[in-house]
Amino acid sequence: MQLPHLSYGDVWHLLQKETRPIVIYGMGNGADKLLARLDFYGIEYADFFASDGFVRGHTFHGKRVLSFGEICEKYKDFVILLSFASTRREVLDLLYGMSERYPFLMPDLPVAGEQTFDSAFYEAHISDFEAVFEMWADEESAALYSSVLSYKLSADIAYLRNNHQEKSAQYELFSCKDIRCAIDIGAYRGDTLSEMATYFPSLEYAFAIEPDAKTFKKLEALAKAFHFDVCPIQAAAWSKEGETVFHRSGNRNSSLVGASYEHADEKVRLVAIDSLCTEKRIDYIKYDVEGAEREALLGSLETIRRDRPVLSVSLYHRSEDLYDLPLLLRENCKDYSFYLRRTECLPAWEISLIAVPNEKKAVG
């Protein structure tokens, strides 16, 4: 098992040499980001198409959106670039099936930040990727890490098809019965709180941090339904206390660190976990904050060193996250074991680094 080599460059270099028409599957923000990358690399595209149920004669970027049947009639041979994400079983099966019959690529585009994961980026940080590759505590993590990097360079979704786990695999890495106080950073509407209710039988208290005002109201309503006490906090986790502009989109893409999607700006309170949690022993912290994970981690290092909680950190928002966050944790989490897990979706999202103090690892 090893990291991918750069024998052919990356998907962008391959597309620059492509002579077949390039057609884009999907519209919206994802397609806008893809078009910006194609323009940056000087790559031309031919048409857009959508699933049959979404074709209504409308246009996108001045082109009529076609059905896939129309694409097949118009072109003898073509290359498909997928521009939208999905976790739905029926959609994933459709996309995997299409990728088996046609030249099919899904270029990686960062959720946050502007750094594209291309061959130049990979080469510039190869020593960092190698250091992280050596960190993983099991072969499953190393294999997943290699497959994600291979996908990001090649845009070939075959690397993702069999490299994922059920959500329960993340919780099987540590002793859930020992979790009594938790922090959910990026709580959204309470999805992770619901998971905690399922997996943490001894949970007594949870802080739930969510900056989006509209989403926070739904979180507050749900917080009353659990068997443990929940303290909802409308704020964003950061390295220090303060206030900043929050880019609100009304969905999971809301962010503190820049937005390429349609959004509204509003001011939001910043909180450092180290200032928030001074009277309770913290057993578990989840970080999923759309690209602000580094700052949230920096603001909780004292808590991590004091209480040695289990950590679940999202690694897919910024291109840098796949080396920057693991190395930050390795430096600050002594005598921890590090695992990588991913639930099924396209593209390579829903990737979590699970950092487990060695005394809290699951037995058996």
N, C-alpha and C positions, 0 to 999 in steps of 0.2 A: 504494500500500500504506500502510495506516495502522492505528492502534490502534482498538479498538472504542469506539463511542459508547454512552451510557447513555440512549438514547431511550425505552426501555421499563422501565428498572429492572434487575431480575435475576430469576432463577428463583423465588426465595422470594416476591417480590412478586406474580409471576404466579400462583403456587400459592395465595396468600392469596385471590385472586379466583376461583379455580377452582370451578365448580359441579358438575363431573362427579366420580364416585367416584375416589379415588386409591388405586391398588393397588400394593403393594411386591413387587418380584421379588427374592427371596432372603431369607436369614436370617443369623444369626450376628452377629459384631462390626460388620460393615458396616451391617447393618440397625439395630443398636442405636444407632450413631452418627447414622444418618439420622433415626431416631425422635426422638432428642434435639434435632436441629435443627428438625424439624417442630413439636415441642412448643414450642421457643423462639419460633418465629414464629406460633404459634397455628394451625397447619395440621392438619386432621383427615385421617386415612386410613381406608380401608374394610376392606381385607383384605391378607393375604399370599398369595403363590403361589410355587411352585417348579417346576422342570423335572420332567417326568413321572417320571423315574427316582428323584427325591428325595422324592416324595409318598408318605408311609407312614401317613397318618392322625394325625400328631403335631401339636402345637400350638406356637405361638410368641407370646409376650406375650398369652396367654389366648385366642388365636384359632386355629381349626383351619387349618392350611396347606392351601390349595387347589391343584388343578392348573390350568393355564392354560385347559383346556377348561371347567372349572367356573366360572372367572372370566367367560369369554365367555357362558356360560349365565345367570349371575347378573346381569350388567350389559349393557345395550345399548351403552353408550358409557362409556369410562373412560380414565384417564391412568395410565401405567405409570411407576413410579420404580424404577430399577435400583440395587441396594444391594451388589453384589459386583463384584470385579475379575477380569479374566482376560487371559491372553496366548495362550490356545489358539486355533488357527485355526478349529476347528469351532464353538467357542463364540462367537468374534467374528463369524463369518458368521451364526450364529443371531441374535445381538443386532442386527446391522446390518439383517438382514432384517425382524425384528420392528419396528424403528424406522421402516421404510418403510411398514408397514401400520397402525400404531397410534400414538396420541400417546405418545411415549416420551422420558423424560428420565433423565439420570444426574447428580444433583447432586454437585458437587465437595465433598469432605470432606477436611480435611487429615490426612495420615498421622500427623503429630506436631504438638503445640501445639493451641491452642483457637481460633485466629483463623479464622473462616469467610471465604471469598472472596466477599463480597457487594458490592453497589453502593456502600455507604458506605465499605467498605475500599478499593475501587478509586478512588473519588473522593478519598479522603484522601491517596492516594499516587500520584495521576496524574502528578505531575511526576517522580517516581522511575521510573515505568513508561516515560514518554517519554524519560528520559535513557538507560535501558537499551535502548530500541528503537533509539536512535541509535548504540549501541555495536557492533552486529553487523557482522561483516566481509563478509557476503554476503546476498543477497536471500532465500536459502533459510532462513537463520536468522531474519530479520525476519518472513517469512511464517509460520514456525512459531510464533514468539513471539505474533504477533497472533492466530493461530488458537487457541492455548492459552488466552489471556486471554478470547477470545470464548466458548470452551467453558465456562470457569469461571464466567462471568457467566450464561450461558444454560442450561447443562446439556444442550445439544444436541450429541450425539456426532457429528453430521455434520461438525463442525469438526475432528474428530480423524481421520476416516476416511482421508483422503488426505494428511494431514500427519504423515508419519513416514518413517524411513529404515531401511535395513538396518544392522546393527551395524557392518559394515565401513566405513560412511560416516564414523564417528567417527575411525577410524584412517587414513583417506585424507587427513586434513587436515594431517598432519605426517609427517616423515621417520622411519618406524619403525626403519629400519636403524641409527639413531643412539642408540637406547634400549639402554643397557647395565645400568643399575641403576634399579629401580622400587620404589615403595611402594604396596601395596594396602591402603587404609584401609577397614575393613568388608569383610574378605576372605571372610566367610561360610564356605562349604565349599571354596572355591578356584575359584569360577566365573571370576573375572577372571584368576586365575593361568593358567587354561587358555586364556583368550583371549590373554594375553601370550605363551604358548608358541606360539600360532598366528601372531600378528602381529609379534612382535619377534624377528627372527632373530638379533640380536646380544646378546640379553639374557643377562647373566652372573649377576645377583644380584637378589633381590627380598625386601623385608620384607613380611610378611603379618600384619596386625593385626586381631584378632578377639576381642571380649570374652566372648562366650557360651561357657561351659565345655564344654558338650556338643558344640556345633558345632566348637569349637576342636580337639577330638580328631579329628574327621573331616578338618579342615584339615591337621593334623599328618601324618596318614596319607597324604593326597594329595600333600603337599609333597615327598615323596621320589621322586615319579614324573617330575619335570620334568628337562629337560636343563640347567637353570640351578640355582644354589643358592638355597634358600629359607630365610629365617629367620622362623619363625612366632613371634608374640608375643601372648600372651593378655593383652590390655589394651584400653582405649578411648582413641582419640586425642582430645586436649583442648588447651586453651590453656596448661595448666601441669601439672606433675607432681602426683600426689596419689592419692586414692581416693574412690570415690563409690558410690552404689547404682545397680545396673543392673537394668532391668525385663526379665526374660527370659521370652520367649513360646515359645521353641523353634523359631521360624521367622524370616523376614527382618524382622518387625516389632519385634524386640527393640530396646530403646531406652534412652538415658540421659536423655531429656528429657520424660518423662511418658508414661503409658500409659492408653489407654481400653479396652484389650483385657484378656483374662484373662492373668495373668502371675505370675511369682514374682520376688521381689526378692533380689538377692545383691550382695555387695560386689565391686568390680572395680578394678583398678589403672588410673590415668590416666597417659598418656604424652604429652609434647609432641614432635612430630616434630623440632623444632629441637634438643632434647636427645638424641634417639635417633640422629640421622644427622649425626655430626660428622666421621667419617673417610672417608665415601664421597661421591662426586659423584652427585647424584640427577638422573635424566633424565626421570622420569615419576611422577606421583602421582595416584592415583584416590581420590576421597572419596565414599563412599556409606554414611552413618552415621545414617540414620533421624532426621534433624532436628538432629544435632549438627555439621553441616558448618561452620557459622560458627566454633565453638570450635576445631574441628580445623584450620581455615585459619589462625586467629590463632596457633595453636601451631606453625605451619610457615612463617611469613612470612620469617624469617631464611634458611631453606633456599631458599625461592623466590627471594629477592633474590640469594643467593649463587650458586646453580646454574642458575637460570632453567629449571626443568623444564617440560615440557608438563603441563597439569593437566586432569583430568576430574572435574567437580564435579556431583553430583546436585542438581537444582533443584526437586524436587517434594514434599519431605516437609512443609514448613511453607508456609502461604500467603505469608509474607514472603519466602521464598527467591527468588521470581522477580524481585524488585528488590534485596533486601538483599545477596545473595551476588554478583551481577554488579557492583554498585557497589563492594563491598569489594575485588573483584579488580581493577577498573579503577583504583582508588586505589593499589594495591600492585604491580601488574604493568605496569610501564612498557615500552613498545615491544613489546606483545603484541597479537595479533589474537584476537578472541573469536567463537566459533561456538556455535550451538545445534543439537542433534540429539536425536532421539527415536525409539526403537524402538516397534513397534506394540503397543498394549495399550489396555484400557479400565479405569479412567479415564485422565486425563492424567498417567500416571506414566512412569518410565523416561526422564526428560528430563535431558540432560547438557549442561553448559556446557563446551566444550573451549577452553582458553586456550593458545595456541601462541606462543612467542617468535618474532618475525618471522624470525630467522635459522634457525629449525627448521621453517618451513613446507614442505609437500610441493612438489616441483617437477614441473610438468606435469600 
